[in-house]
Amino acid sequence: MGMFSVRKPRGFHHNWIYVDERKEKLAKIEENAKRELGLLPPKEFDPEDIRGKFADSTTHLKRFKEKGSKANNAMIVFLIIVLLWVWYAIMNGVI
């Protein structure tokens, strides 16, 4: 246990209790089959149906999406300090 080795807290993962994904998938397949047979009117185009399909089909984009993009905090702090120094130097006529 060192001073500079801080343990990360355990990640949060929520498992749905009252959702049956298999049942929802079967209902969607049944609805599509009824549409193909003509028992239901054709479904209108919805852009939400195709949103994210490309990212879900590739492994590297799926991992990137799950991981999320995190900005480097040290770089942001360094940039703020440099900008503050430049602003101070301009205001006082050093530069």
PDB file as gemmi writes it, atoms N, CA and C in Angstrom:
CRYST1    1.000    1.000    1.000  90.00  90.00  90.00 P 1                      
ATOM      1  N   MET A   1       0.833  -1.179   0.000  1.00  0.00           N  
ATOM      2  CA  MET A   1       0.000   0.000   0.000  1.00  0.00           C  
ATOM      3  C   MET A   1       0.879   1.244   0.000  1.00  0.00           C  
ATOM      4  N   GLY A   2       0.955   1.872  -1.114  1.00  0.00           N  
ATOM      5  CA  GLY A   2       1.721   3.095  -1.206  1.00  0.00           C  
ATOM      6  C   GLY A   2       0.814   4.302  -1.171  1.00  0.00           C  
ATOM      7  N   MET A   3       1.429   5.432  -1.012  1.00  0.00           N  
ATOM      8  CA  MET A   3       0.653   6.663  -0.951  1.00  0.00           C  
ATOM      9  C   MET A   3       0.073   6.999  -2.328  1.00  0.00           C  
ATOM     10  N   PHE A   4       0.782   6.610  -3.388  1.00  0.00           N  
ATOM     11  CA  PHE A   4       0.366   6.992  -4.719  1.00  0.00           C  
ATOM     12  C   PHE A   4      -0.400   5.901  -5.454  1.00  0.00           C  
ATOM     13  N   SER A   5      -0.686   4.805  -4.825  1.00  0.00           N  
ATOM     14  CA  SER A   5      -1.449   3.743  -5.486  1.00  0.00           C  
ATOM     15  C   SER A   5      -2.828   3.656  -4.842  1.00  0.00           C  
ATOM     16  N   VAL A   6      -3.726   4.479  -5.336  1.00  0.00           N  
ATOM     17  CA  VAL A   6      -5.089   4.509  -4.817  1.00  0.00           C  
ATOM     18  C   VAL A   6      -5.910   3.487  -5.585  1.00  0.00           C  
ATOM     19  N   ARG A   7      -6.623   2.634  -4.855  1.00  0.00           N  
ATOM     20  CA  ARG A   7      -7.444   1.623  -5.505  1.00  0.00           C  
ATOM     21  C   ARG A   7      -8.686   2.256  -6.101  1.00  0.00           C  
ATOM     22  N   LYS A   8      -9.071   1.793  -7.273  1.00  0.00           N  
ATOM     23  CA  LYS A   8     -10.282   2.278  -7.910  1.00  0.00           C  
ATOM     24  C   LYS A   8     -11.490   1.577  -7.295  1.00  0.00           C  
ATOM     25  N   PRO A   9     -12.577   2.305  -7.140  1.00  0.00           N  
ATOM     26  CA  PRO A   9     -13.780   1.656  -6.599  1.00  0.00           C  
ATOM     27  C   PRO A   9     -14.360   0.670  -7.604  1.00  0.00           C  
ATOM     28  N   ARG A  10     -15.135  -0.239  -7.107  1.00  0.00           N  
ATOM     29  CA  ARG A  10     -15.757  -1.247  -7.947  1.00  0.00           C  
ATOM     30  C   ARG A  10     -16.763  -0.577  -8.878  1.00  0.00           C  
ATOM     31  N   GLY A  11     -16.783  -0.988 -10.114  1.00  0.00           N  
ATOM     32  CA  GLY A  11     -17.689  -0.401 -11.096  1.00  0.00           C  
ATOM     33  C   GLY A  11     -19.132  -0.786 -10.838  1.00  0.00           C  
ATOM     34  N   PHE A  12     -20.047   0.051 -11.297  1.00  0.00           N  
ATOM     35  CA  PHE A  12     -21.468  -0.187 -11.119  1.00  0.00           C  
ATOM     36  C   PHE A  12     -22.018  -0.912 -12.335  1.00  0.00           C  
ATOM     37  N   HIS A  13     -22.740  -1.995 -12.108  1.00  0.00           N  
ATOM     38  CA  HIS A  13     -23.384  -2.735 -13.183  1.00  0.00           C  
ATOM     39  C   HIS A  13     -24.760  -3.148 -12.699  1.00  0.00           C  
ATOM     40  N   HIS A  14     -25.788  -2.679 -13.409  1.00  0.00           N  
ATOM     41  CA  HIS A  14     -27.160  -2.961 -12.994  1.00  0.00           C  
ATOM     42  C   HIS A  14     -27.746  -4.060 -13.861  1.00  0.00           C  
ATOM     43  N   ASN A  15     -28.197  -5.135 -13.228  1.00  0.00           N  
ATOM     44  CA  ASN A  15     -28.881  -6.211 -13.942  1.00  0.00           C  
ATOM     45  C   ASN A  15     -30.381  -6.001 -13.806  1.00  0.00           C  
ATOM     46  N   TRP A  16     -31.078  -5.996 -14.944  1.00  0.00           N  
ATOM     47  CA  TRP A  16     -32.521  -5.832 -14.915  1.00  0.00           C  
ATOM     48  C   TRP A  16     -33.166  -7.094 -14.371  1.00  0.00           C  
ATOM     49  N   ILE A  17     -34.106  -6.930 -13.482  1.00  0.00           N  
ATOM     50  CA  ILE A  17     -34.756  -8.070 -12.860  1.00  0.00           C  
ATOM     51  C   ILE A  17     -36.037  -8.448 -13.599  1.00  0.00           C  
ATOM     52  N   TYR A  18     -36.848  -7.479 -13.928  1.00  0.00           N  
ATOM     53  CA  TYR A  18     -38.181  -7.732 -14.463  1.00  0.00           C  
ATOM     54  C   TYR A  18     -38.257  -7.583 -15.980  1.00  0.00           C  
ATOM     55  N   VAL A  19     -37.154  -7.787 -16.680  1.00  0.00           N  
ATOM     56  CA  VAL A  19     -37.140  -7.680 -18.134  1.00  0.00           C  
ATOM     57  C   VAL A  19     -36.744  -9.029 -18.710  1.00  0.00           C  
ATOM     58  N   ASP A  20     -37.546  -9.515 -19.639  1.00  0.00           N  
ATOM     59  CA  ASP A  20     -37.247 -10.770 -20.314  1.00  0.00           C  
ATOM     60  C   ASP A  20     -36.861 -10.444 -21.754  1.00  0.00           C  
ATOM     61  N   GLU A  21     -35.561 -10.361 -22.014  1.00  0.00           N  
ATOM     62  CA  GLU A  21     -35.070  -9.972 -23.338  1.00  0.00           C  
ATOM     63  C   GLU A  21     -35.467 -10.996 -24.397  1.00  0.00           C  
ATOM     64  N   ARG A  22     -35.501 -12.266 -24.008  1.00  0.00           N  
ATOM     65  CA  ARG A  22     -35.869 -13.316 -24.956  1.00  0.00           C  
ATOM     66  C   ARG A  22     -37.312 -13.128 -25.415  1.00  0.00           C  
ATOM     67  N   LYS A  23     -38.188 -12.804 -24.467  1.00  0.00           N  
ATOM     68  CA  LYS A  23     -39.598 -12.602 -24.781  1.00  0.00           C  
ATOM     69  C   LYS A  23     -39.794 -11.393 -25.698  1.00  0.00           C  
ATOM     70  N   GLU A  24     -39.053 -10.310 -25.444  1.00  0.00           N  
ATOM     71  CA  GLU A  24     -39.145  -9.121 -26.292  1.00  0.00           C  
ATOM     72  C   GLU A  24     -38.635  -9.418 -27.698  1.00  0.00           C  
ATOM     73  N   LYS A  25     -37.547 -10.184 -27.800  1.00  0.00           N  
ATOM     74  CA  LYS A  25     -36.988 -10.526 -29.100  1.00  0.00           C  
ATOM     75  C   LYS A  25     -37.963 -11.395 -29.888  1.00  0.00           C  
ATOM     76  N   LEU A  26     -38.602 -12.358 -29.217  1.00  0.00           N  
ATOM     77  CA  LEU A  26     -39.584 -13.209 -29.889  1.00  0.00           C  
ATOM     78  C   LEU A  26     -40.796 -12.404 -30.346  1.00  0.00           C  
ATOM     79  N   ALA A  27     -41.227 -11.435 -29.546  1.00  0.00           N  
ATOM     80  CA  ALA A  27     -42.358 -10.589 -29.929  1.00  0.00           C  
ATOM     81  C   ALA A  27     -42.008  -9.751 -31.156  1.00  0.00           C  
ATOM     82  N   LYS A  28     -40.776  -9.272 -31.224  1.00  0.00           N  
ATOM     83  CA  LYS A  28     -40.334  -8.478 -32.373  1.00  0.00           C  
ATOM     84  C   LYS A  28     -40.283  -9.345 -33.634  1.00  0.00           C  
ATOM     85  N   ILE A  29     -39.793 -10.585 -33.505  1.00  0.00           N  
ATOM     86  CA  ILE A  29     -39.748 -11.505 -34.646  1.00  0.00           C  
ATOM     87  C   ILE A  29     -41.161 -11.826 -35.116  1.00  0.00           C  
ATOM     88  N   GLU A  30     -42.071 -12.033 -34.166  1.00  0.00           N  
ATOM     89  CA  GLU A  30     -43.460 -12.332 -34.505  1.00  0.00           C  
ATOM     90  C   GLU A  30     -44.118 -11.143 -35.225  1.00  0.00           C  
ATOM     91  N   GLU A  31     -43.845  -9.938 -34.749  1.00  0.00           N  
ATOM     92  CA  GLU A  31     -44.402  -8.742 -35.380  1.00  0.00           C  
ATOM     93  C   GLU A  31     -43.878  -8.583 -36.804  1.00  0.00           C  
ATOM     94  N   ASN A  32     -42.572  -8.826 -37.007  1.00  0.00           N  
ATOM     95  CA  ASN A  32     -41.991  -8.734 -38.352  1.00  0.00           C  
ATOM     96  C   ASN A  32     -42.596  -9.780 -39.286  1.00  0.00           C  
ATOM     97  N   ALA A  33     -42.839 -10.992 -38.765  1.00  0.00           N  
ATOM     98  CA  ALA A  33     -43.441 -12.046 -39.581  1.00  0.00           C  
ATOM     99  C   ALA A  33     -44.864 -11.667 -39.977  1.00  0.00           C  
ATOM    100  N   LYS A  34     -45.627 -11.086 -39.058  1.00  0.00           N  
ATOM    101  CA  LYS A  34     -46.990 -10.658 -39.377  1.00  0.00           C  
ATOM    102  C   LYS A  34     -46.980  -9.540 -40.423  1.00  0.00           C  
ATOM    103  N   ARG A  35     -45.998  -8.650 -40.340  1.00  0.00           N  
ATOM    104  CA  ARG A  35     -45.899  -7.581 -41.335  1.00  0.00           C  
ATOM    105  C   ARG A  35     -45.593  -8.156 -42.717  1.00  0.00           C  
ATOM    106  N   GLU A  36     -44.723  -9.171 -42.770  1.00  0.00           N  
ATOM    107  CA  GLU A  36     -44.381  -9.786 -44.051  1.00  0.00           C  
ATOM    108  C   GLU A  36     -45.571 -10.527 -44.656  1.00  0.00           C  
ATOM    109  N   LEU A  37     -46.413 -11.106 -43.800  1.00  0.00           N  
ATOM    110  CA  LEU A  37     -47.589 -11.823 -44.294  1.00  0.00           C  
ATOM    111  C   LEU A  37     -48.716 -10.874 -44.676  1.00  0.00           C  
ATOM    112  N   GLY A  38     -48.616  -9.621 -44.264  1.00  0.00           N  
ATOM    113  CA  GLY A  38     -49.641  -8.639 -44.611  1.00  0.00           C  
ATOM    114  C   GLY A  38     -50.736  -8.512 -43.571  1.00  0.00           C  
ATOM    115  N   LEU A  39     -50.557  -9.112 -42.415  1.00  0.00           N  
ATOM    116  CA  LEU A  39     -51.569  -9.011 -41.365  1.00  0.00           C  
ATOM    117  C   LEU A  39     -51.512  -7.664 -40.645  1.00  0.00           C  
ATOM    118  N   LEU A  40     -50.364  -7.026 -40.658  1.00  0.00           N  
ATOM    119  CA  LEU A  40     -50.200  -5.708 -40.050  1.00  0.00           C  
ATOM    120  C   LEU A  40     -49.778  -4.710 -41.130  1.00  0.00           C  
ATOM    121  N   PRO A  41     -50.138  -3.441 -40.967  1.00  0.00           N  
ATOM    122  CA  PRO A  41     -49.703  -2.450 -41.967  1.00  0.00           C  
ATOM    123  C   PRO A  41     -48.181  -2.291 -41.920  1.00  0.00           C  
ATOM    124  N   PRO A  42     -47.585  -1.893 -43.063  1.00  0.00           N  
ATOM    125  CA  PRO A  42     -46.122  -1.734 -43.068  1.00  0.00           C  
ATOM    126  C   PRO A  42     -45.668  -0.653 -42.095  1.00  0.00           C  
ATOM    127  N   LYS A  43     -44.528  -0.885 -41.516  1.00  0.00           N  
ATOM    128  CA  LYS A  43     -43.983   0.047 -40.529  1.00  0.00           C  
ATOM    129  C   LYS A  43     -43.357   1.239 -41.238  1.00  0.00           C  
ATOM    130  N   GLU A  44     -43.608   2.439 -40.708  1.00  0.00           N  
ATOM    131  CA  GLU A  44     -43.024   3.644 -41.292  1.00  0.00           C  
ATOM    132  C   GLU A  44     -41.547   3.719 -40.939  1.00  0.00           C  
ATOM    133  N   PHE A  45     -40.783   4.447 -41.775  1.00  0.00           N  
ATOM    134  CA  PHE A  45     -39.345   4.589 -41.549  1.00  0.00           C  
ATOM    135  C   PHE A  45     -39.095   5.406 -40.284  1.00  0.00           C  
ATOM    136  N   ASP A  46     -38.226   4.897 -39.445  1.00  0.00           N  
ATOM    137  CA  ASP A  46     -37.845   5.591 -38.220  1.00  0.00           C  
ATOM    138  C   ASP A  46     -36.319   5.589 -38.145  1.00  0.00           C  
ATOM    139  N   PRO A  47     -35.681   6.773 -38.113  1.00  0.00           N  
ATOM    140  CA  PRO A  47     -34.215   6.808 -38.069  1.00  0.00           C  
ATOM    141  C   PRO A  47     -33.636   6.130 -36.827  1.00  0.00           C  
ATOM    142  N   GLU A  48     -34.426   6.013 -35.776  1.00  0.00           N  
ATOM    143  CA  GLU A  48     -33.938   5.364 -34.555  1.00  0.00           C  
ATOM    144  C   GLU A  48     -33.703   3.870 -34.765  1.00  0.00           C  
ATOM    145  N   ASP A  49     -34.335   3.293 -35.783  1.00  0.00           N  
ATOM    146  CA  ASP A  49     -34.145   1.865 -36.050  1.00  0.00           C  
ATOM    147  C   ASP A  49     -32.740   1.548 -36.529  1.00  0.00           C  
ATOM    148  N   ILE A  50     -32.099   2.488 -37.229  1.00  0.00           N  
ATOM    149  CA  ILE A  50     -30.764   2.212 -37.762  1.00  0.00           C  
ATOM    150  C   ILE A  50     -29.662   2.910 -36.981  1.00  0.00           C  
ATOM    151  N   ARG A  51     -30.009   3.699 -35.992  1.00  0.00           N  
ATOM    152  CA  ARG A  51     -29.001   4.428 -35.224  1.00  0.00           C  
ATOM    153  C   ARG A  51     -28.138   3.456 -34.416  1.00  0.00           C  
ATOM    154  N   GLY A  52     -26.833   3.533 -34.604  1.00  0.00           N  
ATOM    155  CA  GLY A  52     -25.894   2.733 -33.826  1.00  0.00           C  
ATOM    156  C   GLY A  52     -25.679   1.323 -34.329  1.00  0.00           C  
ATOM    157  N   LYS A  53     -26.242   0.951 -35.464  1.00  0.00           N  
ATOM    158  CA  LYS A  53     -26.089  -0.412 -35.977  1.00  0.00           C  
ATOM    159  C   LYS A  53     -24.659  -0.687 -36.418  1.00  0.00           C  
ATOM    160  N   PHE A  54     -23.992   0.298 -37.023  1.00  0.00           N  
ATOM    161  CA  PHE A  54     -22.619   0.081 -37.482  1.00  0.00           C  
ATOM    162  C   PHE A  54     -21.673  -0.097 -36.304  1.00  0.00           C  
ATOM    163  N   ALA A  55     -21.850   0.719 -35.266  1.00  0.00           N  
ATOM    164  CA  ALA A  55     -20.966   0.625 -34.105  1.00  0.00           C  
ATOM    165  C   ALA A  55     -21.190  -0.676 -33.344  1.00  0.00           C  
ATOM    166  N   ASP A  56     -22.403  -1.204 -33.374  1.00  0.00           N  
ATOM    167  CA  ASP A  56     -22.687  -2.458 -32.670  1.00  0.00           C  
ATOM    168  C   ASP A  56     -22.149  -3.673 -33.417  1.00  0.00           C  
ATOM    169  N   SER A  57     -21.935  -3.545 -34.722  1.00  0.00           N  
ATOM    170  CA  SER A  57     -21.500  -4.704 -35.495  1.00  0.00           C  
ATOM    171  C   SER A  57     -19.982  -4.864 -35.531  1.00  0.00           C  
ATOM    172  N   THR A  58     -19.234  -3.837 -35.143  1.00  0.00           N  
ATOM    173  CA  THR A  58     -17.784  -3.947 -35.141  1.00  0.00           C  
ATOM    174  C   THR A  58     -17.277  -4.059 -33.709  1.00  0.00           C  
ATOM    175  N   THR A  59     -16.287  -4.897 -33.507  1.00  0.00           N  
ATOM    176  CA  THR A  59     -15.821  -5.163 -32.144  1.00  0.00           C  
ATOM    177  C   THR A  59     -15.075  -3.979 -31.552  1.00  0.00           C  
ATOM    178  N   HIS A  60     -14.210  -3.328 -32.350  1.00  0.00           N  
ATOM    179  CA  HIS A  60     -13.414  -2.244 -31.785  1.00  0.00           C  
ATOM    180  C   HIS A  60     -14.278  -1.033 -31.455  1.00  0.00           C  
ATOM    181  N   LEU A  61     -15.289  -0.735 -32.283  1.00  0.00           N  
ATOM    182  CA  LEU A  61     -16.169   0.386 -31.972  1.00  0.00           C  
ATOM    183  C   LEU A  61     -17.075   0.066 -30.784  1.00  0.00           C  
ATOM    184  N   LYS A  62     -17.453  -1.202 -30.654  1.00  0.00           N  
ATOM    185  CA  LYS A  62     -18.287  -1.605 -29.524  1.00  0.00           C  
ATOM    186  C   LYS A  62     -17.510  -1.442 -28.215  1.00  0.00           C  
ATOM    187  N   ARG A  63     -16.228  -1.837 -28.221  1.00  0.00           N  
ATOM    188  CA  ARG A  63     -15.404  -1.667 -27.025  1.00  0.00           C  
ATOM    189  C   ARG A  63     -15.203  -0.193 -26.698  1.00  0.00           C  
ATOM    190  N   PHE A  64     -14.976   0.638 -27.733  1.00  0.00           N  
ATOM    191  CA  PHE A  64     -14.780   2.075 -27.527  1.00  0.00           C  
ATOM    192  C   PHE A  64     -16.036   2.719 -26.952  1.00  0.00           C  
ATOM    193  N   LYS A  65     -17.193   2.266 -27.451  1.00  0.00           N  
ATOM    194  CA  LYS A  65     -18.463   2.816 -26.973  1.00  0.00           C  
ATOM    195  C   LYS A  65     -18.711   2.407 -25.521  1.00  0.00           C  
ATOM    196  N   GLU A  66     -18.401   1.160 -25.158  1.00  0.00           N  
ATOM    197  CA  GLU A  66     -18.586   0.708 -23.782  1.00  0.00           C  
ATOM    198  C   GLU A  66     -17.615   1.410 -22.839  1.00  0.00           C  
ATOM    199  N   LYS A  67     -16.389   1.586 -23.310  1.00  0.00           N  
ATOM    200  CA  LYS A  67     -15.367   2.211 -22.474  1.00  0.00           C  
ATOM    201  C   LYS A  67     -15.673   3.680 -22.246  1.00  0.00           C  
ATOM    202  N   GLY A  68     -16.145   4.353 -23.272  1.00  0.00           N  
ATOM    203  CA  GLY A  68     -16.447   5.777 -23.176  1.00  0.00           C  
ATOM    204  C   GLY A  68     -15.185   6.591 -23.398  1.00  0.00           C  
ATOM    205  N   SER A  69     -15.359   7.812 -23.793  1.00  0.00           N  
ATOM    206  CA  SER A  69     -14.199   8.672 -24.014  1.00  0.00           C  
ATOM    207  C   SER A  69     -13.999   9.559 -22.802  1.00  0.00           C  
ATOM    208  N   LYS A  70     -12.872   9.384 -22.154  1.00  0.00           N  
ATOM    209  CA  LYS A  70     -12.565  10.157 -20.955  1.00  0.00           C  
ATOM    210  C   LYS A  70     -11.415  11.110 -21.269  1.00  0.00           C  
ATOM    211  N   ALA A  71     -11.619  12.354 -20.967  1.00  0.00           N  
ATOM    212  CA  ALA A  71     -10.572  13.348 -21.211  1.00  0.00           C  
ATOM    213  C   ALA A  71      -9.476  13.189 -20.163  1.00  0.00           C  
ATOM    214  N   ASN A  72      -8.271  13.489 -20.558  1.00  0.00           N  
ATOM    215  CA  ASN A  72      -7.141  13.399 -19.661  1.00  0.00           C  
ATOM    216  C   ASN A  72      -7.168  14.632 -18.750  1.00  0.00           C  
ATOM    217  N   ASN A  73      -7.488  14.433 -17.486  1.00  0.00           N  
ATOM    218  CA  ASN A  73      -7.651  15.550 -16.551  1.00  0.00           C  
ATOM    219  C   ASN A  73      -6.356  16.323 -16.349  1.00  0.00           C  
ATOM    220  N   ALA A  74      -5.237  15.638 -16.322  1.00  0.00           N  
ATOM    221  CA  ALA A  74      -3.963  16.317 -16.123  1.00  0.00           C  
ATOM    222  C   ALA A  74      -3.672  17.256 -17.286  1.00  0.00           C  
ATOM    223  N   MET A  75      -3.999  16.833 -18.492  1.00  0.00           N  
ATOM    224  CA  MET A  75      -3.765  17.675 -19.663  1.00  0.00           C  
ATOM    225  C   MET A  75      -4.663  18.908 -19.632  1.00  0.00           C  
ATOM    226  N   ILE A  76      -5.880  18.752 -19.202  1.00  0.00           N  
ATOM    227  CA  ILE A  76      -6.807  19.888 -19.123  1.00  0.00           C  
ATOM    228  C   ILE A  76      -6.321  20.897 -18.089  1.00  0.00           C  
ATOM    229  N   VAL A  77      -5.883  20.417 -16.924  1.00  0.00           N  
ATOM    230  CA  VAL A  77      -5.379  21.310 -15.880  1.00  0.00           C  
ATOM    231  C   VAL A  77      -4.128  22.037 -16.376  1.00  0.00           C  
ATOM    232  N   PHE A  78      -3.240  21.310 -17.044  1.00  0.00           N  
ATOM    233  CA  PHE A  78      -2.026  21.928 -17.585  1.00  0.00           C  
ATOM    234  C   PHE A  78      -2.367  23.019 -18.595  1.00  0.00           C  
ATOM    235  N   LEU A  79      -3.310  22.751 -19.475  1.00  0.00           N  
ATOM    236  CA  LEU A  79      -3.726  23.741 -20.464  1.00  0.00           C  
ATOM    237  C   LEU A  79      -4.322  24.978 -19.807  1.00  0.00           C  
ATOM    238  N   ILE A  80      -5.115  24.801 -18.775  1.00  0.00           N  
ATOM    239  CA  ILE A  80      -5.710  25.943 -18.067  1.00  0.00           C  
ATOM    240  C   ILE A  80      -4.622  26.786 -17.412  1.00  0.00           C  
ATOM    241  N   ILE A  81      -3.639  26.127 -16.809  1.00  0.00           N  
ATOM    242  CA  ILE A  81      -2.541  26.853 -16.163  1.00  0.00           C  
ATOM    243  C   ILE A  81      -1.747  27.648 -17.199  1.00  0.00           C  
ATOM    244  N   VAL A  82      -1.455  27.031 -18.343  1.00  0.00           N  
ATOM    245  CA  VAL A  82      -0.712  27.729 -19.391  1.00  0.00           C  
ATOM    246  C   VAL A  82      -1.504  28.923 -19.911  1.00  0.00           C  
ATOM    247  N   LEU A  83      -2.795  28.752 -20.134  1.00  0.00           N  
ATOM    248  CA  LEU A  83      -3.622  29.854 -20.613  1.00  0.00           C  
ATOM    249  C   LEU A  83      -3.706  30.980 -19.590  1.00  0.00           C  
ATOM    250  N   LEU A  84      -3.801  30.626 -18.311  1.00  0.00           N  
ATOM    251  CA  LEU A  84      -3.821  31.660 -17.272  1.00  0.00           C  
ATOM    252  C   LEU A  84      -2.501  32.415 -17.228  1.00  0.00           C  
ATOM    253  N   TRP A  85      -1.378  31.695 -17.395  1.00  0.00           N  
ATOM    254  CA  TRP A  85      -0.079  32.351 -17.398  1.00  0.00           C  
ATOM    255  C   TRP A  85       0.063  33.298 -18.590  1.00  0.00           C  
ATOM    256  N   VAL A  86      -0.393  32.859 -19.772  1.00  0.00           N  
ATOM    257  CA  VAL A  86      -0.334  33.702 -20.965  1.00  0.00           C  
ATOM    258  C   VAL A  86      -1.199  34.937 -20.766  1.00  0.00           C  
ATOM    259  N   TRP A  87      -2.379  34.772 -20.203  1.00  0.00           N  
ATOM    260  CA  TRP A  87      -3.271  35.909 -19.949  1.00  0.00           C  
ATOM    261  C   TRP A  87      -2.622  36.892 -18.968  1.00  0.00           C  
ATOM    262  N   TYR A  88      -2.005  36.359 -17.907  1.00  0.00           N  
ATOM    263  CA  TYR A  88      -1.317  37.193 -16.925  1.00  0.00           C  
ATOM    264  C   TYR A  88      -0.160  37.953 -17.584  1.00  0.00           C  
ATOM    265  N   ALA A  89       0.592  37.241 -18.438  1.00  0.00           N  
ATOM    266  CA  ALA A  89       1.752  37.872 -19.094  1.00  0.00           C  
ATOM    267  C   ALA A  89       1.297  38.966 -20.053  1.00  0.00           C  
ATOM    268  N   ILE A  90       0.215  38.744 -20.757  1.00  0.00           N  
ATOM    269  CA  ILE A  90      -0.290  39.776 -21.673  1.00  0.00           C  
ATOM    270  C   ILE A  90      -0.796  40.995 -20.895  1.00  0.00           C  
ATOM    271  N   MET A  91      -1.496  40.753 -19.819  1.00  0.00           N  
ATOM    272  CA  MET A  91      -2.072  41.871 -19.027  1.00  0.00           C  
ATOM    273  C   MET A  91      -0.969  42.724 -18.371  1.00  0.00           C  
ATOM    274  N   ASN A  92       0.146  42.114 -17.972  1.00  0.00           N  
ATOM    275  CA  ASN A  92       1.213  42.836 -17.291  1.00  0.00           C  
ATOM    276  C   ASN A  92       2.317  43.291 -18.247  1.00  0.00           C  
ATOM    277  N   GLY A  93       2.207  43.024 -19.509  1.00  0.00           N  
ATOM    278  CA  GLY A  93       3.182  43.486 -20.487  1.00  0.00           C  
ATOM    279  C   GLY A  93       4.462  42.698 -20.486  1.00  0.00           C  
ATOM    280  N   VAL A  94       4.501  41.491 -19.980  1.00  0.00           N  
ATOM    281  CA  VAL A  94       5.714  40.683 -19.974  1.00  0.00           C  
ATOM    282  C   VAL A  94       6.004  40.182 -21.398  1.00  0.00           C  
ATOM    283  N   ILE A  95       4.980  39.849 -22.115  1.00  0.00           N  
ATOM    284  CA  ILE A  95       5.155  39.344 -23.483  1.00  0.00           C  
ATOM    285  C   ILE A  95       5.079  40.473 -24.474  1.00  0.00           C  
TER     286      ILE A  95                                                      
END                                                                             
